[in-house]
Amino acid sequence: QVQLEESGGGLVQAGDSLRLSCAISGRPFSTNTAGWFRQGPGSEREFVASISSGGNNAYYGENARGRFTIARDNARNTISLQMSSLKPDATGVYLCAVASQRSQPVTLARLYDIWGQGTQVTVSS
């Protein structure tokens, strides 16, 4: 059974940095696209970042570009999201996901078929 487990969330102040991690177990994912999404209360999942299978290509959502960095370690089956200069609107549950039919970055949530439970990030002003 494939499982994705996020960690690293917490309560921080505006301007702080935070690093999220996602561990994948149950199958290798080195040939698949991986990504991060944010979900606020009562809202749809918002694209944050996506990375290609080899880690050499990445896309970022508008709110992440220039401040967040997505990375992956295929040997350790992990994905990370380094977030800096955090703003209160970054508050939400951050979910990692794998698109098992893709190898290049994708922004649409419906293209991802394996999801974690999420980790809460709260940014206070």
Protein Blocks (a to p, Z undefined) as FASTA:
>chain_A
ZZdddehiacddehiacddddddehiacklbccddddddehiacddfbdcdfkopaccdd
fklgopaccdddfknopacdddehiafklgccddddddfkbcbdcfbfklpcbdcebjad
dddZZ
